[in-house]
Amino acid sequence: MRLIDDFSESSVNQSVTVSETPVLHTIDVACALISKLFTTAAHLGAHTELVVRTFDLSSAYRQIALNEEGRSVAYIRVFNPETGRWSLFQILVLPFGAIRSVHVFLRVARAIWWLGVVGCTIPWSSFFDDYIVFSVPALAKSTELSVAALFNLLGWIFAQEGRKCVPFNSTCEALGVVLDLSESSSALAKVYNTQSRVAEIKAEIERILDKGWISQVEAQKLRGRMQFADAQIFGRTERGVLVR
């Protein structure tokens, strides 16, 4: 199944050239927004207490259809072991794993975010198909309805139940970290990696130490996990220290 989603295997991704680097709203953007909300509330003499939740687009790539020109060349050939022959499948939506799919989706996700900020005055950030939304407690329900109305008007399907649909609260998990606003009334916000992420990295390091050696692939994988966890807490600060 991985070969179906991996457009590097078919060399399709190698034939694609991109001239821009997508800018993601990582955790530093969410933190900057929290800081701005605190500063603005203090300036207006209002309470700084905040609540937070995430909105998740369901099967986001599958909600963006290819146009007629794109569909005409969007086919995948997969070997069928039952018939002993190759089967052809036409792709009707953005193919997961294709480089251009990422760029196209991020453009659309940024457009949704822009409409929410400019048209609905929603304090939120966008990270792929996840939107982190902030609100003062008294307006939490109104903010929730505004986000839902925006998605519905634009025709987007989003998680409305289950683990990806958690109501506004003082804490929430997003991007592999916990945003803790339980002390926001004192203009204090905390950000830390989820316990599951910490336990996963710890277990992997202990496994490697017990084994006594590490392969190149394992080292690259561990390095990526540690860099991601580090960046979610320290942002670009540590990079600047390393450069100096």
C-alpha positions in Angstrom: 0.0 0.0 0.0 2.9 2.4 0.6 3.9 2.1 -3.0 0.5 3.5 -4.0 1.0 6.6 -1.9 4.7 7.1 -2.5 5.2 9.2 -5.6 8.9 9.0 -5.2 8.8 5.3 -6.0 7.3 6.1 -9.5 9.7 9.0 -9.9 6.8 11.4 -10.3 8.1 13.6 -7.5 11.5 13.7 -9.1 9.9 15.3 -12.2 8.4 18.1 -10.3 10.1 21.5 -9.7 8.8 23.9 -7.2 9.8 27.5 -7.0 8.5 28.4 -3.6 8.7 27.2 0.0 5.4 26.8 1.8 5.2 28.7 5.1 3.5 26.8 7.8 1.9 28.1 11.0 4.0 26.0 13.4 3.7 26.3 17.1 5.7 29.6 17.2 2.9 31.3 15.2 0.3 30.0 17.8 2.5 31.3 20.6 2.9 34.7 18.9 -0.8 34.9 18.6 -1.3 34.1 22.3 1.2 36.8 23.1 -0.6 39.3 20.9 -3.9 38.5 22.6 -2.4 38.9 26.0 -0.8 42.2 25.1 -4.0 43.6 23.5 -6.2 42.5 26.5 -3.8 44.2 28.9 -3.7 47.3 26.9 -7.5 47.5 26.9 -7.7 46.7 30.6 -9.6 43.4 29.8 -9.1 39.9 31.3 -6.4 37.9 29.6 -8.1 34.5 30.2 -8.2 32.3 27.1 -9.5 28.9 26.0 -8.4 26.9 23.0 -9.4 24.1 20.7 -8.6 22.6 17.3 -10.6 22.1 14.2 -9.6 19.3 11.9 -10.6 19.0 8.2 -11.7 15.4 7.5 -9.6 13.6 4.8 -8.6 17.0 3.6 -6.8 16.0 0.4 -9.8 14.0 -0.7 -12.0 17.2 -0.5 -10.1 18.9 -3.3 -11.0 17.4 -6.7 -8.7 17.5 -9.7 -9.8 19.5 -12.7 -10.5 17.8 -16.1 -7.0 18.4 -17.4 -5.4 16.9 -14.2 -7.7 13.9 -14.2 -6.7 13.1 -17.8 -3.1 12.2 -16.7 -3.8 11.1 -13.1 -3.6 7.4 -13.2 -1.9 4.8 -10.9 -0.9 1.3 -12.1 -0.8 -1.3 -9.3 -0.1 -5.0 -9.7 -3.1 -7.1 -8.7 -1.9 -10.4 -7.2 -5.3 -12.0 -7.5 -5.5 -11.6 -11.3 -1.8 -11.6 -11.9 -2.2 -8.5 -14.0 -1.8 -4.7 -13.6 -4.8 -2.7 -12.6 -5.2 1.0 -13.5 -6.9 3.5 -11.2 -7.8 7.1 -12.1 -7.1 9.7 -9.4 -10.0 12.1 -8.9 -8.7 14.1 -6.0 -5.3 15.5 -4.8 -3.0 12.4 -4.7 -1.5 11.9 -1.2 2.3 11.7 -1.4 2.7 14.0 -4.5 4.8 17.1 -3.9 2.5 19.4 -5.8 -0.5 18.1 -3.8 1.2 19.6 -0.7 1.7 23.0 -2.3 -1.8 23.1 -3.6 -3.4 22.1 -0.4 -1.3 24.6 1.7 -2.5 27.4 -0.6 -6.1 26.4 0.0 -5.6 26.0 3.7 -4.0 29.5 3.9 -6.9 30.9 2.0 -9.4 29.4 4.5 -7.3 30.9 7.3 -7.2 34.3 5.7 -11.0 34.3 5.2 -11.4 33.4 8.9 -9.1 36.2 10.0 -10.4 39.0 7.7 -14.0 38.0 7.3 -14.8 36.6 10.7 -12.2 38.0 12.9 -11.3 34.5 14.2 -8.0 34.3 16.2 -6.6 31.1 14.8 -3.6 29.6 13.0 -3.4 27.0 10.3 -1.1 23.9 10.1 -2.0 21.7 7.2 -5.5 20.5 8.0 -5.4 21.5 11.6 -6.6 24.9 12.8 -5.8 26.1 16.4 -8.5 28.5 17.5 -8.4 30.8 20.6 -11.2 32.6 22.3 -12.1 34.4 25.5 -14.4 32.1 27.6 -17.5 34.2 27.2 -17.2 34.1 23.4 -16.2 30.4 23.0 -19.6 29.2 21.7 -19.8 32.1 19.3 -16.3 31.5 18.0 -17.1 27.8 17.6 -20.2 28.6 15.6 -18.3 31.1 13.5 -15.7 28.5 12.5 -18.3 25.9 11.8 -20.3 28.3 9.7 -17.3 29.3 7.7 -16.4 25.7 6.9 -20.0 24.9 6.0 -20.3 27.9 3.7 -17.1 26.9 1.9 -18.2 23.3 1.7 -15.5 21.8 3.9 -16.2 18.7 6.0 -14.6 18.8 9.4 -14.5 16.5 12.4 -17.6 17.0 14.5 -17.2 14.1 16.9 -14.5 11.8 18.2 -11.0 12.5 19.5 -10.5 15.2 16.9 -13.4 17.2 18.1 -12.7 18.4 21.6 -14.6 21.5 22.9 -12.9 24.7 24.0 -10.9 24.2 27.1 -8.0 25.6 29.0 -5.7 23.0 27.4 -5.5 21.2 24.0 -3.1 19.0 22.1 -2.0 20.3 18.7 1.1 19.6 16.5 2.4 17.1 19.0 2.5 19.5 21.9 0.2 20.6 24.7 -1.0 24.2 24.8 -1.7 24.9 28.4 -3.7 28.1 29.1 -4.9 27.2 32.6 -3.0 30.2 33.9 -3.9 32.6 31.1 -5.8 34.8 33.6 -2.3 35.8 34.7 -1.1 36.2 31.1 0.9 33.0 31.3 0.8 30.2 28.7 2.7 26.9 28.7 3.8 24.8 25.8 5.3 21.3 26.2 5.5 18.1 24.2 2.8 15.5 24.8 3.6 12.6 27.2 3.2 10.1 24.4 5.8 11.9 22.2 8.3 12.1 25.2 7.8 8.5 26.0 8.3 7.4 22.4 11.6 9.3 22.0 12.8 8.1 25.4 11.9 4.5 24.6 13.8 4.7 21.3 16.9 6.2 22.9 16.9 3.5 25.6 16.5 0.8 23.0 19.4 2.1 21.0 21.6 2.4 24.1 20.8 -1.2 25.2 21.6 -2.4 21.7 24.9 -0.6 21.7 24.8 0.6 18.1 22.6 2.5 15.7 22.1 2.3 11.9 22.1 5.3 9.6 18.4 5.0 9.0 17.7 4.8 12.7 19.9 7.8 13.4 18.2 9.9 10.8 14.8 8.9 12.1 15.7 9.7 15.7 17.3 12.9 14.7 14.2 14.0 12.9 12.0 13.2 15.9 14.2 15.0 18.3 14.6 18.1 16.1 10.8 18.3 15.7 10.2 18.0 19.4 13.0 20.6 20.1 11.6 23.0 17.5 8.1 22.8 19.0 9.5 24.1 22.3 12.4 26.3 21.4 11.4 27.3 17.9 14.4 28.8 16.1 16.2 29.9 19.3 18.5 27.0 19.5 19.4 27.2 15.8 20.6 30.7 16.4 22.7 29.5 19.4 24.3 26.8 17.2 25.1 29.2 14.5 26.9 31.5 16.9 
